[in-house]
Amino acid sequence: MAQSDDDRDGRHAAARGYVLAMRVMSIGFQMALPPGAGWWLDQRYSTSPWFTVVGALLGFAMAMLELLKLARDSQ
């Protein structure tokens, strides 16, 4: 007999959905917060656009690593 979705990992489908939603929100924050912090630092120290660029690159790299981890875990 085939296992139901709930039997695979012991969690209800809604719980798995919440976990996935939190991971997707985490990726969004990882892409938005470092450039935002960089922009704030640029405004504070008059170094525009260097901290924003570094923050954007850092946020992009962190988000890509999280997406790769998410793809690896879904297999």
Sequence and secondary structure as in RCSB ss.txt:
>XXXX:A:sequence
MAQSDDDRDGRHAAARGYVLAMRVMSIGFQMALPPGAGWWLDQRYSTSPWFTVVGALLGFAMAMLELLKLARDSQ
>XXXX:A:secstr
    HHHHHSS HHHHHHHHHHHHHHHHHHHHHHHHHHHHHHHHHT TTHHHHHHHHHHHHHHHHHHHHHHHHH 
